[in-house]
């Protein structure tokens, strides 16, 4: 009974109609606050609506106010945390991938949305941007966020990875200095890490690589498995998340009587993740919203096609094509799993991934885009970026490039604000 009630509560929380009703109320509250000219509060309510709603109409109602009041995001009163900043620079979340020279600016990538606030409060950005172009990689879809919009105040271009279609549209519609880039965290896989495993025998039918959190919606997957009459061999890869552990998922599996079909892997090395991906016929993603899911992208490099829900919001959607897998609604999920399993050998997803979303392809794409902007300032600009990969964390792919950029990374602390 307890598990039944927990699942009903989760379904209610995920119900789109209820969510849109709540967001409509937030919109009305924000609109009422406009009557007393409380612009900061209005912005917060409208931004929450914009980030969360799936309704184009509701986004259309709040966008004019947001676009006309971007300056509300330009002041960040968060106290600077230089100790945290020191831990992030260099070979971490704030990292140099292109060295500056007398003729050219360098390139810095900044990973994760929570890092943007540290960048804004700890660095002298005007000085930093004299030497470097900044590329931001947000961690979650929904870019109407103060920590992102803070960067619209500068005259220099700021590049923002935006693999999710509506995030790209929103940034482009601002007509500001920010330059959206059709890339996301799912587009920087290093193919060499999966290469040793691509010929592994397919010992698992399905792999689900996620964390154990509720947002990953294991119950949707388990309900589909329950409908499939033939027992399947499933690999579940995960890690503890927001108070949820592997035991919670095992209890959920027991509720659906699926224990005998599942093999669990927790906190395993990245190389082992790739091996299990290669040993699986298909991969699944059950979440409703993310940034740009890397697990499915990693599976594609292992010749493992993927299933993503039609209701999913995130950058991985653009990587699910007829060559790489299928989108499915929840009602037909079991049927689509069986169909994809029966046809999995026909897919050559690695070939598509190598041509479209490898770390080499994405690096050159960003390099060309920055080069185009740089040549607006100087026709002789020649931007060069070391190949960047998420493997699984942000790093320079080539060891020699890492060594050559070490000094530039170490010098980032010289751009800290003097307190």
N, C-alpha and C positions, 0 to 999 in steps of 0.2 A: 504493500500500500504506500509506503514512504517513497519508493522509487517512482511509482505511478504518479503521485502528487508532484514530485520534483520535475518530472517530465512535462506534466501539464502546465506547471508554472513557467518552465523554460519556453514552451510553445507560445504561451501568452505573451511573454517578453519579446519573442521573435515575430509576433503577428504584425504584418505590415499595416493593416488597417488601424490597429490600436496605436502603433507608432506614429502614423501620420496624423491621427486625431490629437495626440499629445503635442506634436510639433505645430499643429495648427493653433493650439492654445498658446504655445510659446510665441508664435508669430503675433497673436492678438495682444499678448502682454507687452511685447516689444512695441507694437503699434500704439498702445495706450501710453507707454512711456515717452513716445515722441511728443505727446501733447504737453508734457512738462519739460520738454527739451533736455531729457537726460540721455544724451547721445552715447555715452560710454555703455550704459546698460542696454540701450537699444541695440548697439552694435553686438554686444555679447549674445543677446537673445537671437538676433537675426543670423549671426555667424553659426550658432548652434543649430538653428533650423537648416541653414545652407549645407552644413557638413553632413547632416544626418538624413535629410529627406530624400526620397526617391522621386518626388513629384517635381517635374519641370515647372509646373505652374507656380508652386510654392517658392522654388528657387528664383523664378522670375519676379516674384513680388518683393523679395528681400535684396536682390542684387543691386538695384539702383542706389539704395541707401548705402550699401557696403562700398560700392565703387566711388561714391561721392565723399566718403568719409574715411578713406584709407589712412589719412594722417592721424587718426585715433590710435593706430597701431605703431606709430613711429617713436613713441616714448616708451621705454622699458624701464620700470622702476625696480626690477628685481635686483637685489644686492649682488655684486659680482662675486663669483666663487672661483678664485684663481687656482686653488688647490685642485679642484675638479678639472679645470681647464688644462692644467699641466698634465694630467693623466690622459687627456684625450688627444693631445697634439702628437705629432710624429707619426708613428706607425699605429694609429688608432682611428678614432672617429673624425678627427680633423687632420687631413693628410695631404701633403704636396705630391701631385702626380706629374706636374710639369714645372721645370725649373725656370725661374725668371732670368732674363739677360738684359744687356744694355738696350736691345732693340725690341724685346718681347716681354710681355707679362707671363708669369707662371700660372699654374692652375692648381687650385685646392678643391678637393671634394670633402663635403661635410655630410656625415651619415647620421641618420635618425633625427626625428623631429625634436626630441628633447635636447639635442645638442645645439640647435639653432639659438636657443635662449642664452646658452653659455657663450656662443660666438658673439651675440649681440651685446652682452653685458661685460665681457672680459677683454675684448679686442678693440683696438683703435681701428675701426673698419675703414675709415677714410685713408689711413696710411696703408693698411693691408691691401686695399683695392687699387692702390697705385702700383703695386708690385704683382698682384695676383687677380685672376678671374676666379670667382667663387661659383662652385657647382653644389647645389643642395639636393640631397636625396631624402625626402620625407619618408617616414615609416608607415604611414596610414593614409588611406584614401579619404578625401574631404579636405581640400586645401584652403577653405575659408577659415584660416587660423591666424591669430595675431602673430605667432612666432614666424610664420611664413610671410605674411603680408608686411611685417616690419621691413623687409628688404625692398619694398617698392619705393622707398624714399630716396634711393641713390640715383645718381646720373649714370654711373657705370652699369653695364648689363650684369645681371645675376641670373645664372642658369639653374632651372629647377626641373629635376627629373619628374615627369608626369605621364606615366604609362596608362593610367586610367583615363578614358576618353573625356569624361566630363571635367575632370581636374585640368586637363590640357585646355579644353575650351574656356574654362573659367579664367585661367591665368592669361590666356591670349586676349580675352575680352577686356582685361584691365587697361590695355594700352599704356603700359608702364615700362619700366626698364627690365622687368623680369622676362626671361626667355624660356618658354616651356620646351622640354625635350621629351620626345616620344620614347623614353626608356624608363625602366624601373628596377628595383632590386632583383627582379626575376630575369634580368637580361645581362647578367655579368658572370655566368657560370664559366669556369675554366674547363674546357673539354678534356684536357690532359688528365684531370683527376678521375674521370670516368672511363677513359680509354682502356685501362687494364682489365675492365670488368664487362665490356660490352658483349663478349662472347660467352658469358656465364650461362649455364643452363637455367631455364625458367622453372624454378622450384616452388615459387609462390604464384598464386593466381592474382592476388591484389596486394598492393602496398598502400598504406595510409601513413604518411610521414607528417607529423604535426607535434603539438604539445598535448598535454592531457586536459587542457582547459575546456570549459563548457562552450566557448566560442567556436571550437573546432567541430562541435556537433556530431560526436561519434554515434549518438543515438539514431540519427538519420541514416547513417551507413549501416548500422546494425539492423534497423527495420527493413532495409532493402535486402540484406543478407538473409533475413528470416523468411522473406518471400521466395527466395531462390531455393528450389527443392534440392538441388545437388549441393552437398557440402563442399565448401571451397577452402583453400589454404590461404590464410591472410596474414601478412606481416604488419604489425602495428609498431611504428617507431615514434617515440615521444620523450617528453621530459616534464617534470612538475611545473605547474603554472597557476599562479593566483590561487593557491591553496588547494588545488586539485592534484591528486597523485595517481600513480598507476593503479593503486587499489580501487580508486573510484571508477576507473574505466573497467577494471575486472568485475566489479560489482554490477556495472551496467551490462556487461557481456553476459553475466550469469542471469540477469533479469530476462534477457532475450534467449537464453539457453544456447549460447554460441561459443562457450569456452573451448570446445574441442576443435574449433576452426581457427583459433587465433594463436599467433606466436608474438610475444612482446619483446621489444628491444628498447632499453631506456638509456639515454645519455651516452650513446655509442659514438666512436670517432667518425669523422666525416667520411673517411675512406670506406668504412663499413656501411654507412648509409648508402653510398654510391653502389656498393656491391649488392646490397639487398634490392635497390632500385633495379639493377640490371637483372637480378634473379626473378623479378616479378613481371607478370604479363601486362598488367595495367596498374595505374596509380589513380587515387581518388582524392578530391578536395570537397569538403562538405560545408565549409564556412560560408556565411552570407556576405561578409565584408572583410577585406584586409588591405594591405598596401599593394604589394605585388608579390604574391606567394612564390617562394623560391623552390619549394619542395616539388611542385609539378614540373617546373623548368628543369630541375636537376634530373628528374625522371626521364624527360624527353631526351637528354643527352645519353641516356642508357638504353635507348630504343624501347622505351616503355611509354605507350600512349596514355593520355589522361582523360578523366571525366571531371568536369567542373559544372556546378549548378548554374542554370540559366538565371537564377536570382542573385548570383554572386556579383559583388561590386569590387573591382580591383584590377590591377594592371595585367594579371595573368590571363584575363579574358582574350586579349589580342593574340596570345600565343596558342590558343586552342583553335585550330583550323582543321579542314578536312584531312590534312597531312599528319596531324598530331593528336587527334582525339575528338571528343564530342562534348557538347553542352547537354545537360539533362535537367528536366524538372524533377521534383521529388516523387511525384506520382509514378513516373515511368523509369525511375532510377534502377530498379531491379532488372527490368527488361533491357535497359541500355547497358548495364554491366554485363549481362550475359551476351548480348550482341557484340560488344567490344571484345570480350574475352574470346569469342569465336573467330574474330577477325584480327586479333592482335598481331599475328605474324605478318600481316600484310603491311603494317606500318613501319616506316623507316624514319622514325622521328629524329634520330640523331642527325641525319643529313639535313633536315629542315632547320634544326637548332643550330648547327654549325654555320649555316648560311645566313641566319637571321638574328640570333640572340646570344652568340658567344661573346666572351669578354673582349676578344679582338675586334669583332664587328661593332660592338657598342662603343668601345674606346675610340675607334676611328670615326664613328658617327658624331660623337660629342666633339672630338677634335675638329672635324670639318665645320661644325656649327659655330664653335668658338672662333675658328679661323675667319669665318665669314663676318662675324661681328668685329673681330680685331682689325680686319682690313678696312672697316669704316673709319677707324682712327688712323691707321697707317697702311698704305698699300703694300709695304714691304713686310708686313707682319708674317711670322712663320711659327705658328703654335705647334708644339710637340707635346704629346701626353704619353707617359708610360702606360702600358696595358694594365688596366684596373680589373680586379676580379673580386667577387664575394665568394670566399672559399674556406669556410662559410662567411668569415668576416672580411671587411674591406682590406685589401692589401695590393701592393704592386706585384704583378705576376712574375716578373723576371728578377732574379736575385741580384744581378749586376745593376739593374735600374734602381733597386732598393738601396744599394750601397751608394750609388751616385747621388741619390736624393736625400741621404741621411742628414747631411749638413743643413739643407734647406728646411727639413722638418724640425731639426733641433733649434733652428733660429726663429721658429714661429713664436716662441715665448717673448721675443723682442718686440712683438706687436701688442703685448698686453697693455691695457690702460694703466697709467701711473696713478695709484691711489694715494 
